C-alpha cells in the first residue's frame, strides 16, 4: 500500500480493535516493511494517538487510553449502532448526558453516508422509547438540525405550535438548546418579533437551517435562567418536595445532595452530613410520576413527606413494580 494517508487510516483502523498487533502482522496486512510500520506508528503518535509498543523479538503495538480523546474510525455497523443509541439518548436521556448526546449525534449524522442514514431511520422507526414526565417526545432529527444551526451559526426556520394550539412559522437566530430533564427548549432571537423567545422543541415541526449566517447576539442572561424565568412566566406548576432518605447526604446522587438540609434528620437519623437519614427539600416542575421514578433510580430507601401527589405516584410505582415480580 503506497498511499501514505490511506495506509495510516488502515493502520489506525486495525489498532482500534482491542488487541495487540505484532509488527510483522501489521506489515503483512498492509503489504509494507516493518520499518514502514514503525515510521507510521510515529506519525500516529505525532497526531495524538497513544500507541504503545511492547518489547520482544516480534514486538507489538496497541492503542491505549491517553490524555485526550482522539478521532475514531468506525465501520458501517458501528456507526449505525452509535447513531441509533445517540438518537434514543438525545430524546430520552439520562440526566447530564442528553446535551452531549445531541452534540455527538449532530457530528456523526453530518458525515454519515446516505445509505447509513436510511438504516438508522429504519431502526429508529422500529423502536419505541419510554417517554418521561408528561410523555412529550422529541424527534432527534429536529434536535440535530437545531444543534447544527446553533453551532453554525445559521438562521433557522420551523413551524411552531403554541400552548393554545395556534400555529405559526418562525425565523430565528438560534442561541442555545437547554434540557430541563423532561423537556428540550430552544432559546433563540425571533426575527419577526425582534425579541428573545423560548420554544418547546416537542412543539416544533419542519425545522431546517436556511444557510444564512449571523453574528450571535448577546443574551441578557444565562440561557438556563432565561428558560427558567420563561417557565415561571407561563404559569408552569411548581411544587415543593420533601423526601427522607435512609442514607447520609454523602450517599445521595449529586442532584439531590445539594438539596439536603444542613443538620437535617429523619426518624432516628444522625444528620444530613452523617450516615443516618438525610432530609432533602427542593422545588420541581416534573410530573410526579417521572420524579417518583427518578427517586427510585437512586437505589436508596426513601419516604415521601410532600406533596401528596408525589406520595400517590410513588405508591403506584411501587405497586406496579411489586406486581411485576410476583409469581403468577
KOLDRENTOR-686167 format. One record per residue: x, y, z of N, C-alpha, C in turn. Coordinates in steps of 0.1 Angstrom, whole numbers, plus 5000, padded with zeros to 4 digits. Example, Ala and Ser with C-alpha at 12.3 -4.5 7.8 and 13.67 -1.06 7.14 Angstrom:
<pts>
513249435078512349555078513249675078/512849785071513749895071512950005079/
</pts>
This chain:
<pts>
500949885000500050005000500950125000/500950204989501950314987501350444991/500050454992499350584996499450605011/500350695015500550705029499350745037/498550845034497350875041496350755043/496150685031495250565032495850455041/497150445040497850345048497750375063/497850505067497750545081496350515086/495350545077493950525081493750375083/494250285075494150145076494850095089/495950145091496750115103495950155116/495450275116494650315127493450235129/492750195119491550105120491949975127/493049915123493449795129493849815144/494549925147494949945161493749975170/492650025164491450055173490649935177/491049815172490449695177491149655190/490449595200491049575213491949455214/493149465207494149355208495549415205/496549335208497949385204498349325191/498949405182499249365169500849355168/501349235165502749225162503149305150/504349365150504749445139504749375126/505149245126505249165114503849145108/502849125117501449105112500949235105/501249345111500749475106501449495092/502749465091503449485079502849395068/502549265072501949175062500549225057/499749265067498349315064498449435054/499349525056499449645048500349635037/501049525036501949495025503049605024/503649625035504849715036505849655045/507049725047508049665055507849705070/508549625079508449655093508949805096/509949845088510449985090509350085087/508650065077507550155073506450155084/506150045090505250035101505750115113/507050105116507550185127507450335124/507650375112507550525108506050565109/505150485105503750515105503250525120/503750435128503450445142503850575148/505050625145505450755149504650865144/504150855132503250965126501950965134/501450845138500150845145500350905159/501550885165501850945178501851095177/502451145166502551285164501151355163/500251275158498851315156498051305168/498651255179497951245192497351115196/497651005188497150875191498150805200/497750765212498750705221498950555218/499950525209500250395205501350335214/501150225221502150175230502850055223/504150045224504949935218505449845229/505449715227505949625236507249565231/508149525240509449475236509349325233/510449275226510449135223510949115209/511148995205511648965192510749005181/509448985184508449035174508049175176/507849215189507349345192505949355189/505149445195503749455193503349595195/502149635190501549765192500149755195/499749855204498249865207497950005210/496750045208496250175211495750175226/496250275234495850275248495150405251/494650415263493950545267494950655269/494750765264495650885265495050995273/495651115272495151225280493951295273/493751265260492651325252492051225244/490851255239490151155230490451185216/491151095209491551115195490351075186/490351115173489251075164489250925163/488050875161487850725160487450695146/487850575141487350525128486350415131/485150425125484050335127483750265114/483450135115482850075103481350105102/480650055092479250085090478450045101/478649915106477749865117477949945130/479249985133479450055145478850195144/478950265132478450395131476850395132/476250295127474750285128474350255142/475050165149474750135163474850265172/475950335170476150455178475150565175/474750585162473750685159472450645165/472050525164470750485170470750505185/471850465191471950495206471850635210/472550725202472550865205471250925202/470550875192469150935189468250905201/468350785207467550745218467950835230/469250845232469750925243469451075242/469351125230469051265229467651295233/466651215229465251235232464851195246/465551095251465051045264466351005272/467151105275468451075280468551065295/469551005300469851015315470351155317/469851215328470251355331471751375331/472151485325473551515325474251475312/473651385304474351345291473451375279/472251435281471451455269471951555260/472551665265473151765256474351715249/475151635256476351575249475851475238/474751405240474151315230473851395218/473251515219472851595208474051635200/475051695207476251735200476951625193/477051515199477751395193476951345181/475651345182474751295171474851395159/474851525162474951625151476251605143/477351575150478651555144478651425136/478051325141478051195134477151195122/475951255123475051255112475551345101/476351435104476951525094477751445084/478451345089479351265080478851125076/477651095081477150955077476750955062/477150855055476650845041475150825041/474550865030473050855029472550715031/473250615027472850475029472750435044/473650495052473650465066472550545073/472350665068471250745074469950675073/469750615061468450535059468350425069/469450355071469450235080469150285094/469750395098469550455112468050485113/467450555103466050595104465150475104/465450365097464650245097464750175111/465850165117465950105130465250195140/465350325139464750415149463250405148/462650385136461250375135460750245140/461550145142461150015146461350005161/461750115168461850105183460950205189/460650175202459750265210460550305222/460650435224461350485236460350515247/460850495260459950525271459950675273/458750735272458750875274458750915289/459051045292459251085305458151195309/457951215321457151315326455751315319/455451425312454151425306454051355292/455151285289455151205277455551275265/455951405266456451485255457751415249/457751395236458951335230459451435219/460651415215461351505205461951425194/461751465182462351405170463851435170/464651335171466151355172466651435160/465951425148466451495137466251645139/465151685146464951825149466051875158/466351795168467451835177468751855170/469151755162470451775155470451885145/469251915138469252035130469452155138/468752165149468952285158470352295163/470952185168472252185173473252235162/473152185150473952235139473852375136/472552425137472352565134472952655145/472852615157473452685169474952695167/475552575163477052575161477452655149/476652665139476952735126477652865127/477052975132475652975135474853015122/473652955120472852975109471453005113/470753095106469353115109468552995106/467452975114466652855114465152895112/464552815103463052825101462352705106/461252715111460452605116458952645118/458152545118456752555122456552535137/455752625143455652615158454152615162/453952525172452552515178452652575192/451952675195451952745208451152665218/451152715231450452645242448952635239/448352745232446952745230446552675217/447552605210447352535198447552615185/447752755186447952835175449252795168/449152795154450352755147450952885139/452252885138452952995131454252945125/454753025116456152995110457053095117/458253045121459253125127460553135120/461253245120462553265115463353315127/464353245131465053275144466653265142/467353335151468753315152468953225165/469253095163469253005175470453035183/470253035196471353065206471852945213/470952875219471252755228470152665229/470452525230469452425234469652405248/468552395256468552375270467652255274/468152165281467352045286467052075301/465752055304465352065318465251925325/465651815318465451685323464251615318/463151685316461951625310461551685297/462151805293461851865281463051935275/463051965262464052045255463452175251/464352285252463852415248464952475240/464552555230465452635222465352785226/466452845229466552985232467053045219/466253145214466553205201466053345200/466653425191466153555188465153555176/463953585179462953585169463053705160/463253675147463553785138462353875135/461153815134459953895132459453975144/459553915156459153975168460254065174/461454055169462554135173462754125188/462754005193462953975207463453835210/463953805221464353675225463153595229/463153465225462053375228462553235232/461653165239461953025243460952935236/461352835229460552745221460652605227/459552535230459552395233459852315221/460852235221461252165209460252055205/459551995214458551895210457351965203/457252095202456152165195456652215182/457952185178458552225166458352125155/458052165142458052085131458752145119/459252065110459852115097460952215099/461852185109462952275112464052255101/464552365096465652355087466552475088/467852455086468752575086468752635072/468652775072468552845060469852865052/470952845059472252865053472753015055/471853105060472253235062472953255076/474253295075475053305087474653435095/474953445107474753565115475753575126/475853705131476753725142475953715155/476253615164475353595176475253715184/473953745188473653855197473953815211/474053905220474353875234472953865242/472753745247471553715256471753795269/470753865274470953945286471153865299/471053735298471253655310471653515305/472053425315472353285312471153215306/471453135296470353065288469452985297/470052905307469252825316468352915324/468853035329468053125337466953185328/467253205315466153265307465053165305/465353035303464352935302463552925315/464252925326463652915340462653025342/463053145339462153255340460953245331/461153195319460053185309459053085314/459552975320458652875325457752935336/458353015345457653075356456653175351/456953245340456053355335454853285328/455053165323453853105316453053015326/453353025339452452955348452752815350/454052765347454352625349454252595364/453552485367453252445380454552395388/454852465398455952435407455452385420/456052275425455552225438456752195447/456552215460457652185470457752035473/458951985473459151845476459951825489/459551735497460351695509460451545510/461651485510461851345510462951315520/462751205527463651155537464351025531/465651025530466450915526467050845537/467050715537467650635547469150615544/469850735543471250735539471850875543/473150875544473751005547473751095534/473951225536473951315524475051275514/476151225519477251185511476951075501/475950995505475550885496474450925485/473951045486472951085477473651125463/472851105452473451155439473551305440/474351355431474751495431473551595430/472551555422471351645420470551655433/470651555442469951565455470751615466/472151595465473051625476472951775479/472751855469472752005471471452045479/470451955478469151995484469051935499/470051865503470051805517470151915527/469251905537469252015547470452005556/471152115559472252105568471752065582/472351955588471951915601470551855601/469851835590468551775590468651625593/467551575599467451435602466151375599/466151255597464851185596464651115609/463651025610463450955623464650865626/465250895637466450815641467650845634/467650965626468850995618469851065626/471051085619472151155626472551285619/471751325609472051455603472451435588/472251545581472451545566473851515563/474751555571476151535568476751405573/475951325581476351195587475951075579/475850965586475550845579474050795582/473250885588471850845591470950875580/469750935584468750975574468951115570/468951145557469051275551467751325546/467351455550466151515545466551605534/465851595523466051685511464751765508/464951895505463851975501464252055489/463352055479463552135467462252155460/462352235449461152265441461252195428/460152145422460152075410459052115401/459252105388458152115378457851985371/458751885374458551755368457151695372/456651615363455451535366455751445378/454851425388455151345399455551205396/454951145385455351015381456751005377/457251105369458651105365459551125377/459251215386460051245397460151115406/459051045408459050925416459950825410/460050815397460950715390462350765392/462650895392464050945394464450915408/463550935418463950905432464250755433/463450665427463550525428464950485422/465350545411466550515405467850545413/467650615424468850635432469350505439/468450405440468750285446468750295462/468250405467468250425482466750415487/466650375499465350375505464950515509/463650555506463250685509461750685513/461350795519459950825523459550965518/458450975511458051105506457151165516/457551285521456651365530455751455523/456251525513455451615505455851615490/454951645481453551665482452751535482/451451545483450551425483450651365469/450651445459450651385445451951295443/453051335449454251255447454151135456/453551135468453351015476452450915468/451450965462450550885454451250815442/452050895435452850845424453850745428/454550765439455550675444454850545448/453650555455452950435458452550355446/452050425436451550355424452750285417/453950355417455150295411455550165418/455550175432455950065440455049945438/453749975436452749865434452949795420/453249885410453449825397454749735397/455849785403457049705404456849575412/456049585423455849465431455049365423/454049405415453249315408454049255396/455149325392455949275381456849155385/457149145398458049045403457248935411/455948955412455148855420454948735411/455248615416454948495408453548475404/453248445391451848435387451248305391/
</pts>
